Amino acid sequence: MAQAPLTEPFTIGGVTIPNRVLLAPLAGIGNWFVRLQARRHGAGMAYSEMVSSFAIHHRNAKTMTELLHIDARERALSPSAPVAIQLFGQDPDVMRSAAATAVEHGADIIDLNMGCPVPKVCRTGAGAALLRDPELAVAVARAAREGGGVPVTVKLRSGLRAGDESGVQLARRLVEEAGVDAIGFHPRSAQVHHKGVPDYALAARLVEELPVPVVLSGGLSDEQRVREAYAQTGAAAVMLARGQLGDPWLFGRVLGLRSDPPEPSEIVAELEWVIDRAIEHLGPDRAGRYLRKFYPWYLTQLGCTRAEQQTFQAAAGIDEARVLLAQLGSGTAAVLGAAV
């Protein structure tokens, strides 16, 4: 059977997704306005950043008001496109409670992180650590289904280290025993994080073996690589992650909505949009600190040097960053080397 084009809808557990190019869950990044941005540029679905099931269960104020926030504009932009909230944790009872709360806040799909390689997550027994305990992983996924009552997906790594296929083995069990509706698969081991070449042949094997959609992640940094990996693996869809940071136009290029890279004026306008939304989300003081990690993604696209990027990151606050951005927009990037 011929592989469906990336522009064609597909379903996860009965939920229809209008195309096959999704925003991956990005820890510490994928808040409501980052998801909204991805949707503005064509993403069929956007996953939230990783949210602690324990923080939800214990009603942590920041988690409840910020991380679980689904903005009305996410729905208004494309009412048919769902929002997925990604949870992490290793306690089935806590996960059951957290999934129920996430759905109360509007989640259409619950995604479980069983692939995060960061030590502070793995030390708790969550993330990629669950690859070592498939019985517990299945129990956590089953609890999420029971608590949320919506489709559940799981994002996995291929294994804990090179040559380890525990992620593939766990994927089978999650589908067969926990009723998971789709697998997000990053075919690199947790040990290498984002380094090395993804094993797309392994991903293709998993696609052949599973009766549910497999969504491919890892190494999808430009439109050519996305299309090649999609064709090579036979995946149901792809997730764009680090490749679209500062370049949300990648969604449109992959989907054939545009062919050219963004003009400098578009990049400046997009960063202005991000600054405005960050202020809306966090207030000007917190937004000024939060945006320090965002600036280099856009400034790299504009050809700014590392020193120029650091000038942005050292800005005393939003007002100073806006002055620098206005200078970029007027074609005076050279002044970034001097204090404002």
N, C-alpha and C positions, 0 to 999 in steps of 0.2 A: 504494500500500500504506500502511495506517495505521501511524504510528510506534508502536513498542513503548513501553509504560509504563516509567518509570524503575525500577520495582520488578522488572522482568523480567530474567532472566539473559541474558548474551551471551557470545560467545567471542572470544578473541584467539589466533590461531594454534593452535587446538585446546584452549586453556586456558579453562575455564569460570569466569566471574566472576558471582557470585550476584545482583548488581544493577548498575545503570548510574550510580551516584553514587560517585565515586572521590575519594580524597585526592590532590591534585596533589603533584608533587615540590617541596619547599620548601627552598631552599638554606639550610644552617645551622640548620634546624629539624626536618626530617622524620626524626628518629631513631626507634628502635624503640618508645619509649613514646608518641610523638606518633602513630605509625601505629596502635599498640594503642588509643589513645584514639579515633581515627577509627573503628576497627572496632567498639569498644564502642557507638558512637553510630549505627552502621548502614552505614558505608562498605563497598562491595562489594570494593574493593581499595585498598591504600595504596602509594604510591610512596615510596621512600627519598629523603632529601636527595641532592643532587648529590655524587658521589664521584669523585675523580680516578683515572683509569685508570693514570696514572703512579705514584701513591701505592700502588695495589694491586700493580702490577707489581713495584715495588721493595720491597714488603712493609713499608711504613711501619707502625710498631707501633700508633699511634692509629687509623689507618685500618682495620687488620685487626681490632682488638678492639672498636672502638666503632662506626665507620661501617658496617661490614659485618655487624654483629650483628643477627640475627633472633631475637627472644625466643620461647621456647616458648609463651608466652601468646598470641602472635599467631596461632599455629596452633591452640591449644586452644580459643580463642574461637569460631572458625569454620574447621574443618579444610579446608573446600572453597574458602575464599577465598585467592587467591594473594597473594604479596608480590613487588613489582617493585623492583629496584635500579636507580637511575639513575646512569649513568656519563658522564663527559665526558673529552674528549681528542681529539687530531688525528692520532695515529700508529696506523695500522692494526695493526701487529704488537703494539704495547703494548695496544691495545684487545682484540685476540684473546686475549692472556694474561689481561687483567683480567676479561673476560667469563667465561672458564673458572673463574677463582678465585671470582667472585661466585656462580656456580652451585654450586660446591663448598660455599659458605657457605649455600646454601639458596634462592637467587633462583629464582623460577618464571618470571619474565619479566625481560629486560634492556631498560631504556629508555635511549636516548641523548639527551643534551642538545645540541641544535643551535639553541637559541634564546636562551640566556642573554645579556643585553646588557651585563653588567658588564665594564668595560674590562679588569680584570686577567685575566679569563677569555679575552676576545676577543684580547688581545695575544698569547696563546700559540697562536692559530690555532684554538681550540676554541669551543664555544658558538655564538653567532650568526655568528661569523667564518666558519664553514663554509658559510654561505649564499653566500659569495663564491667558493667552490671546490667546486662540485658533484661533480667527479670524485673529490676526496679524501673528501667526505662519503659518497659511495656506497661507496668502498673501506673506510671506517671501519665503516659499517653491515654490510657483507658480512663483515668480519673478526669483528665481534661475534657474528654468526650462526654462523660457523665455530667460534669459540672456545667459545661457551656451549652451543650445541646446544638452546637453548630459544627461544621466540618473542622477537622483537626489535621494540620500538616506538621511535619517534623523536618528541620534542617539538620543535616548530618555531614560530617567529614568521612572520608574513605576509611580512616582508621586512626589509631593513636600515633603510629610511626610508619615509616616507609615499609611497604610490603604487607602491612597489616590491613586486612579487609573486614575488620569487625564492624565498620559502618555499613557495609553491604549486608552482612549477616543480620545486623540489627534491623535494617530497613525491611527485610523480609518478615521478621517477627512482628514489627510494628504494624504492618499491613494485615498480616494473617491473624494475629492474636489481639491487637488493640483496635483494629478497624480504622487505622489512620487513612486519610483520604488522598494524600499526596506526599511525596518526599522531595524536599529541596536538597540537592546533592552537590557538594563541593569535593571533587575528586583529587584532593590533596590531603595528606595526613595532618593531624593537629600539630605534630612536631614541627612542621616546616612553616606553619602559619600561612603567609601569602607568597612564599618563595617557591621556586621550582616550577616544573611544567605540570599542569593538571593532567591526570590520567583519563583522558576522554574515552579511551577504549573500555576502561572499567565502568565508566558512566553508561556507555552503550550497552554493556552487558546487563547492568541493573535495569535499564529501560526495557530490555527484552524479557526480563524475569518478573517484573512487577505488573500487576493488573491495574495499577493506579498511575496517575500522571507523575512523571519525574521532571522536576524543574531544575535546570542546570545552572550552577554558579561556579565562579573561579576562572580567572584569566580572560574575562570578557571585556577587554579594555578598549576595543574599537569595533566599528561595524563589520569589518572583514573577519575579525576573530570570532565575533558573535555568530555570524552566518555560517562560518566554517564549522564551529563547534556544534551548533544546532544541527547541521546536516550530518556531521560525523557521529553524533550520539543518538539521533532520533528522539531527543527529549521532547516533552510536550510543550515546554516553554523555557525561557531564559530569565535569569535575574541579573540586572546590572547593579554593580556595587561600587567599588572604588573608581572604576572607569568613568562614571558619570559625575564624579565630584568636580564641580566647577565647569562641567560640560553636560548639563542636562539636555542639550540639543542632541546628544547621542541617541536618546530614545527616538526622536524624529528621524534621524538618519537610518537607524536600524529598521524602522517601520516604513521607510520610503516616503516619509512626509516632507523631507528636505534632503538635499544632496550636499550642500555646502556647509563648511564650518561657520560658526557665528562671526559676524563682524565685530570689531572692537566696541562699537557703540552698543551692540546687543549685550556684550559681556558686562559693560559698565552698568547698563540699565538693569540687568539681571541681578548684579550684586547690590544695587540700590534696593531692588525688590526684597532681596534676602535681608538686608539691614532693617528695612521697615517691618518685615514680619518678625524678625528676632526681637525688636523693641516691643512689638505687640505681644509677643509670647512671654518675655522675661522682664520687660522694663529696661530703660536705657542703661543703667549701671551694669546689671548682669549681662545684658546683651553685648555690651562692649567687651567684656571678658570672654564670653562664649564665642564671639565671632572671630577671635584670633586664630582659631583653627580653620575657619572658612576662607579667610582672605587669600592665603597662598594658592588655593585651588583655582580661583578666578584670576589672580594676578599672573600665574604661570601661563594661562591662556593668552594674556595680554603681552607676554614676552618680558615681564619685569624680572630683574635680577633678584637674587636671594637677598641682597642688601636692601633693595627697595621693598621687598615683601616684609622684611623685618621692621622697616620703618612703619608700615601699616600696623604690624602686630604690637609695636611699642606705643601706638597712639594712646593718649591719655583717656580717651573716651570716644563715644560715637561722633560727637561734633568734630573732633580732630580727624577722625577717619573719613567723615563726609568731605572735609576740605581736601584731603588727599585724593579722594575719589573724583571730586569735581575737577581737580587738576589733571587727572588721568583723562577724564572726559573731554577736556579742552586741548588734549594733546601735549601736555607739559609734564610728562612722566619723569623727566630728568630732575625735577625739583624734589622728587622723593628722596634723593640722597641728602637733602638738607632738612634741618629741623623746621617744623611748622610753628 
